[in-house]
Amino acid sequence: MIDHYCPHEAVIVDRVDNSSTIFTLGLLFTDPQVHQTYHFRPGQFNMVYLYGAGEVPISIVSDPDSDALYYHTIRKVGRVTDGLAALQCGNTLGIRGPYGRGWPLEKALGKDVLIITGGLGCAPSVSIINYILNRRQDYGRLMILQGVKHSDDLIYRQSYDQWAKMPDTQVLLAADISTPKWPFFTGLITELLDYVSLDEENTLCMMCGPEPMMTAAVKRLKQETLAEENIYVNLERSMKCALAHCGHCQLGPHFICKDGPVFCYPEVKHLLGKEGL
């Protein structure tokens, strides 16, 4: 049994630099028993601990059944993540988790899945994509919509190219601001919905990114008559303990670390965009 109050040592076995500020670490617990008993669901997260600096919540991007390692994609945004960026294969760090409520992939069985993800916070959606593509026969069409502020912000470029080649998989990319050689759509991510054919009765939407983007996307999906109950959002707040003890991630009656980070939209629609929440 894993102790969720104490970090367990993990070693970096693989490292990929996705951009100048974003990197991915492949980890393995140094204790074989801990590694064997560690299980997670797509959409859950770990608290990643850097000795002497602190810890941060990071989404797990791996397929829970198909990867021997488990992977975290991390963006350099502060003291802890800057320190993590300096680590290389063979270095160790601490892991607490997994925590939170993941994506409703059981509910999506046999259905089309629409993934809408904006900004640089696309890591929570990667676990959905990996999971579905490794079980392609269990799901309907997979529609992946990714939007970034600037075309230079796009990561996972090779992955998007590979995903687009999979059966019944549509990949649409957009940038608010693009360079002359940008080969994809220039404009808002919500405009990509013009190029998607939705079966409203048989589609689940899962989205993550900035709340204004998700709110705008929900408004557009409701115009397409997709029921609110079939829309799920991944929310971010300042998570410090991941155990619903400290209150830093409280959103109304909810704690993002325990009750989320994935919510069915009707659960939280009245709380989104509220100052102070």
N, C-alpha and C positions, 0 to 999 in steps of 0.2 A: 504494500500500500504506500502510495506517495504522500509525503507530508506536504500539504499545500501551504504551510506557514513558513517553511524553510526552503531556501534555494538549494537545488542539487547541481553539482558540478557537471558541466558539459564541455566537450572539446570541439573546436571548429575543425571540421574535416574538409569543407568545401567553401570557397568564397568566389563571388562574382561581383564585379563592379559594374552596376547597371548604368551609372552616369557619374558625373563628378561629385554628386552629393548623395547618391543612393547606391546601396550595396546589399547583397544577399548573402547570408551565412547559412551553411548546412551544418547541423549540429548532431552530436551523438553523446548521450549521457555516458560518463566514465564508469558508472556503476552498472554492470550488465543487467542486474535485477531491476533497477529503476527504469532502464531503457525498455525492458520487456513489458513492464506493467504500465508504461506511459501510453495513454490513448487520448485522442482528441477528436472533435468534430469540426468540419469546415465552418469557419466563422468564429471559432474560439481564439483566444489569445494567451500568450505567456507574459509573465513579468520577467524581463531580461535584466540580470543584475551584473554590473561591472564593479568588481572589487575596488573599494575605496572611493567610488564615485556615486553610486546609487543605482536605481532600477527604473525601467520604463516599460509600459505595456506595448507589445508588438504582436500583430496578427500572424497567425501561422498560415503559410501559403501552400503547404504540401497537401498531397492526397494522403489521408490517414492510413490507407491500406496498401498503397503502392510504392511508397518511398521508404528506403531503409533509413535515411536520415530525415530530419524534419527541418524545414527552412523558414527563415525570417528575412523579409525584405525591409530594410531600415533606411530612413532618411536622416541625414545630419541636421539636427535642429537645436542642439543644446549640448550641455556639458557631458551627459552620459552617452548620447549618440555619437558625439565627436570622439569620445574615448573608444567606443565600440568600433568606429571606423578605422582606428589604428590597429586593430587586432588582425592577425593573419592565421592561416592554418596551423594548428598545433597549440594555439593559445586557448585558455579556458575562461569560462564565464559561469554565472549562476542562472538557473532557470527555476521559476515557480509557475505551476500551472498544470493543466490548462484551466482557463476560467471562462465564464460567460455562457450565453446561449447562442448557438450557431444558426446557420441557415436551414430553412425547412425543406431539406432535400427529399425527405420521405413524402411530404405532401406534393412535391413536384414530380413524383414518379409517373411516367406516361404522359406528361404534359410538356408543352413548349415552355422554355425558360428564356426570359428577357433580362439581360444584365445591363444596367446603366451605371457607369462609374465615371466620376469626374475628378479633375485635378490630379495631384500626385498620390492621392490616397486610394489607389486602385488595388493595393495588396489584399484587402479582405475579399475581393471578388475573384482573385486568382485561385483561391482554394475551391470555389464553386466550379470554375472552368476545368481545373484539373480533375475534380471528382467526376463531373459529368462526362468528360471526354474519355475517361478510363472505364466508363460504364455506358457507352454510347447507346446501346440497345435498350436501355431502361428509360430513356427520355426522348421527348419529341425534338422539335427544332431548337437550336441554341442560337440566340441572337445577342451579340456582344457589341455594346455601344460605349466607346471610350472618348471622353473629351478632355482636352488640356487647355490651359491658358495660352501657351505659346507652343508652336510645333516642336521646338527644341526640348520641351519638357517630357516628350513621350518616351517612356521606357518600355521594356518588353517587346521591342519592335520585332525581333525574330520570332518571339512567341506568337504575336498576333498573326504573322505570316503563316506560321505552322497551323494555328487554329483555323484560319480561313480555309485551309485545304481539307479539313475534316468533313465527313458527311453531314448534311443538314445543318451546317454551321455558317452563320453570316457574321462578318466582322465589319463594323463601320467606325471610322476614326474621324475626329473633328478637332480643330484648333481654333480658338477665338482669333489668334493672330498667327499667321503662317509666313514662312520664308518662300521665296519664289519656286523652290524645288519641292515644296510640300505636295505629295501626290494625292492627298485625301481632301476631305471636305473642310472648308473654312467657314466658321460660324459657330453658333451655339449647339451644344449637344442635343438639346430638345428638337432642333431642326432635323436631326438624323431620323427621328421617328417618321418623317415623311417617306423614308425609304424602307420602312419595315411593314410587313403585312401581318397584322395581329389577328389571332383567333381568340377573341376576348373571353370565350367560355372555356378555353383550354390553355390559358397562359398564366404563369406566375412571373412576377417581376421582382428582381432583387437588385437593390441599388446602394451605392455608397459614394461618399464625396461631400462637398460643401452643402450645408443645409439649404441655402437658397437655390442651388442647382436641383437638389432632390425635390424641393417644394414645387419648383417650376415643372419638373418632369412629371410629378404626380398630377398636377393640374392638367397637363397635356394628355396623360393616360386616361384620366377621367373623361376627357372629351372623346376619347376613343372607346368609351364605355367599359373600360377595364375596372372591375370592382375593387374598392379599397381593400377588401379582405384578401385580395390576391397580390398586394404590394407589400414588400418588406424592405426596411431601411436599416442600414448600419450606422449607428450614432457614435460620436466621439465626445468625450469629456476628459477632464483631468483625473485619471485613475491613479491612485497612490498605493492603495492596499490590495485591491482586487477582491476583497472579502466583504464588502458592504459595511465596513466598520468606520472608516474615516469620514465619509460623507462628501468627499471632494467631487465625486461623479454623480451626485444626486440630481435627478431631473424630475421635478414634481414628486410623485410618490415612488418613482423608480430609481434604482441604482444601476447605472450603465454596466458596471462590472459584473453584476449578478443577474439582473433581469434582462440585460442586453448582452453584447452590443447590438444584436439583431432584434428588431421589433416589427411586429405587424403594424402597418401604418395607422390603422384606427386607434391603436393603443396610445400613440404619442402625437397624433396630428395637432391636438390642441396645445401642445407644449413647444412645438417647433417655432423658431424665430422669436421667442419671447426673451426680452432683455432680462439678464440676471439668471436665466435658466440654461 
